[in-house]
């Protein structure tokens, strides 16, 4: 399964989630069998055309998420998490909110 997160850089450990408008990169995370297999950074989502993106973890519920949902991507919203690692941990334990709530 693939998860995307809008982030402000290309460092897996230091990059933090940001709004879609302010993003520098999308973190594209291969999350399989309950663990991160790989993390790749892309400028545009169209660079990742060969995969199916299952989830997007967004900065806030006020993001423009309709394009993602129209593509079949389930959109989740962080609570207080900032880093990629913290967001993935929250994802594992279902501690993220659905966009419509």
VENGIZI-V447432 format. One record per run of one state. SS is the DSSP state (h for helix, s for strand, l for the rest). FROM is the first residue (numbers start at 1). TO is the last residue. Records with the same first field share a line. If there is no record, write none. Layout:
SS = FROM-TO + FROM-TO
//
This chain:
l = 1-1 + 8-15 + 18-24 + 33-34 + 43-44 + 49-52 + 59-65 + 71-73 + 78-82 + 93-96 + 99-101
s = 2-7 + 16-17 + 25-32 + 35-42 + 53-58 + 74-77 + 83-83 + 97-98
h = 45-48 + 66-70 + 84-92
//
